Amino acid sequence: MFKRALALASLMLACASSMAASLTINVGGERSLTADQLLARPDAAIIRVPNDVTFHRSMTYRAVPLRALLGITELPAGKELQVTATDGFVTHFSAKLLFGDAKKRAEPWLAIEPADDPWPQVPGSGDVGPFYVVWIDPAASGVTSEQWPFKVDAIRIAPTLAARFPQIAVDKSVPANSPIRRGMTVFTTQCMVCHKLNGAGDASVGPDLNRPHNPTEYFQPWALKGYIRDPKSIRAWADMKMPGFDKNAISDSDLDAVIAYLGYMAKRKK
């Protein structure tokens, strides 16, 4: 009986915390919205998301369309949408991703965890609410696995990573078709959501991947690829947070490009 009461009390506390949480949005004027306020919007709907990236199955959410919530139809030149989470995760949506071809594009939604129907816990992450950006038809715009941020606490317009952090850039002498350039693109989308490089970046989940040492300096190539694909196959510990990136998240060619970019940056520590 005591355990049941304790579990009920914990659930009630989690629900109260979820509904008390607020989301900060700054796309031309800062505002703060609670879960109750978001769910009360006239465009709030029940949506079904097949193959949800976080839960690895179909999920049903109460959500609001992200574009309508933002209230804008474009981003200023040289800007992108930055989405931050309470666990230190930071991702970015480009203008093309958000406002590309309206006839065929992925549709982003902000899912809101309701107090009366909390989402399942996720191993290693716990409660991923109360706010989670999900996508309908993500393949239409090439949405990556790291562009499904949960535990979201703020959404704002920010300069692009390349504009803010020149220390991650590839030199002009590198050919346009070099895998190093492709590697930088994949790295900024898939890796800088958790890591910094040369001190650059906003995320704080994982360590800097170039200072003091670059992974290419202490991993053999096969081991580095194995670690990115399945971290626990190389080393594991109780509080390990890094997920594996299968071929759906990063293709073999993109993985080779990321490693080429890391090897290049190992010689460019700033």
N, C-alpha and C positions, 0 to 999 in steps of 0.2 A: 504493500500500500504506500509506504514511504517513497519507494522508487518511482511509483506511478505519479505521485503528487509532485515529486521533484522534476520529473520529465515534463509534466503539464506546466509547472511554473517556468521552466526553461523555455518552453514553446511560447508561452504568453509573453515572456520578456523579449524573446527574439522578434515576435510579431510587433510588439510595441515599439521596439527599436527600429524595425523596418519602416513602419508607418511614420515615425518621427523624423527619419532621415530626409534630407532635402538634396535636390540636384541644382547645382549652379550652372547657369547658361549665360555666356557672354559672347554675343555675336553682333554687338553694336550698342549694347546696354545690358548691364548685368541684372539678372533676376534669379530668384531662388524659388523652386517649386517643390512641394511635398508630394509624396506618393498619392495621398488623397486628392490633391489638386490635379495631378496628372490623370488619375483614373476618372475624374469628373469631367474631363474635356469631352466635348461632343464628338470628336473624331476618335476617341478611345474605342478599340475593337478587340474581339477575340480572334487571334490569328493562329494558324498551325504552321510550324516550321519543321519540314522534313530534314532528317540528318543534321540535327543541331550539333554544332562543333563542340560545345562544352559537354553536353549530356550524351552525345553519340547515339541519339535516337530521335524519333519524332517527338516534338514538344508542342504544347498549346499554351499560349500566353495571353494575358490582357496587356495591350500595348497601344502606343500612339505612334503615328507615322513621324519619323525623325525630321524629314524635310519640312513638314507642316509645323512641327514644334519649333524648329529653328526660325521659321518665318522669313527665310531668305531664298533667293533663287540662283545665287552665284556667290563665289568667294572673290575677294580682291586679288589682283595679280600678285604672285609671290607669296600667297597665303594658303594655309590648309586648316582643316578642322582638327583640333587636338582634343582627345578624349582621355581623361585621367581617371584612375581608380584608387580606392583607399588602400590597396595593397602595394602601391608604387608602380603599377603597370601604366604605361602611357602609349597610346597608339595614335595614328594620324590618318585622316581621310583626305585625299587630294580633291581638288575641284572637279577633276574628270570623273573620279569615282562617285562623287555625290551628285553631280549635275551633268553627267554625260548624256548621250543620246536617250531622250525621253521615251522613244519607241521601244527600246530594248535595253533595259538597265536593271540592276539589282535594286530592291526596295529595302531601305533600312528602317527598322522600327525600334523604338525604345520600349522594351518589356519592363513592366512594373510588377514586382512581387507583391501579391495581395496578402493581407493579414489572415484572411480566412482560407487561404490555399497556398502555403509556403512551398517553394521549390525544393527538390531533393538536394541533399548535401553532395558535394563533389569531393572525392578523395584528394587530399592535399590542398584543397582550397576552402572546404567547409561550405558555408552559406555564400552563394555568389550574388545574392540580392543586395539592395532592393532594386537596382537599375542595371539593365543588361541590354546592349545593342545587338540585335539579331537581324538576319537578312532573309528576305524572300528572293529566291532565284539568284544566289550569290555568284554563280558561274557566269551570268550574263555580263558582269562587270569585273570579273577576275578578283573577287573578294578573297583575301587570304585568311588562313586560320587565325592569325593574330589580329584580325580586324573585327573580332567579336568580343569586345571588352565587357567584362562584368564587374560588379562592385563599383560601378561608375559613380563618381561624385561631382565631376565638372566637365563641361563641354565649352570650348572657347575657340575663337579664331586666333591663329598664331602664324608667324613667318615659317616657311618651310625649314626642315632640318638642315638642308644644304645651305640655305641663306644664313641661318643662325650659327652654324658650326662648320666653318671652312676647313677645320682640321680633319674632317672625315672625307674630304673631296679627293678625287682621283686627278692626278696631274694632266694637263692638256696634252702632254706628249704620249699618253696612253691611247692607242687606236680606238676609234669609235666602236668597232666590232669586238673589242677585247672582252673576254669573260670577266675581267676585273671590273669593268663598268657595270655589267649585268649583276655581278656580285654585290656591288655597292647598293644597287636598287633593292635587291632581295634582302640584304643585311639591314637596311634602314627600315624596311617594312616588317620583317619577321624577327629580327634580333634586337633592334634598339627599343622595342617595347619593354624590354626587361634590363638591357645592358647599356652601358656607356661605352664609348670608344675614344681614346685620347682625351678623356674627360668630358667629351661632348655627349649631349643627350639629356633627357628629362627623367628617365626611368631610374628606379632605385631597387629593383628586385634582385638583380644579379650583379656580378663584378664587372669592372671595366675589362674589355677584351683586347686591350693593347698595352695597358700599363698596369703593373711593371713588365709583364710578359704576355705575349700573344700566344694563343693556343697552338699555333703552328710551330712554336719554339719548344714546346714540351710534349706534344702529341705526335706520334707517327701518323702519316696520312690515313691509314686504315682505322686507327684508333679514334681519330678526330671524327671521321665519317660515322663510325659506329656510335660514338658518344652523342652526336647530333641526332642520329636516327633513334637511338634507344639508350639514354644516359645510364640506366641501371645495368646495361650489359658491360659497361666499362668500370664504373664505380658507383656505389650507392651508400646512402646514409639515411638515418631516420627522418631528418628534416629536409630532405631533398625536394626542391621545387621545380626544377627544370623538366618540362615535358619532352617527350620524343617527337620528332618531326618525320612523319612517314612520307611516302612519295606523293600523297595527295596534298600535303602541306608544302613540301619542297621537293621538286623533281630531282632526279639524279644530276641533270645538267645544271640546275640552279644550285644544288649543293656543291658541285665542283666549282661553280662561279663564286660562291660565298667563300670557300676555302682559298681560292685564288686571290680574292680581295683581302682576306685576312693576311695571307702571306705577303701581299704587296704592302699592307699597312704595317707589318712587323718591322719594316725598314723605314717607316715614317712616323716614329713616335714623337709627339709634340707636347 
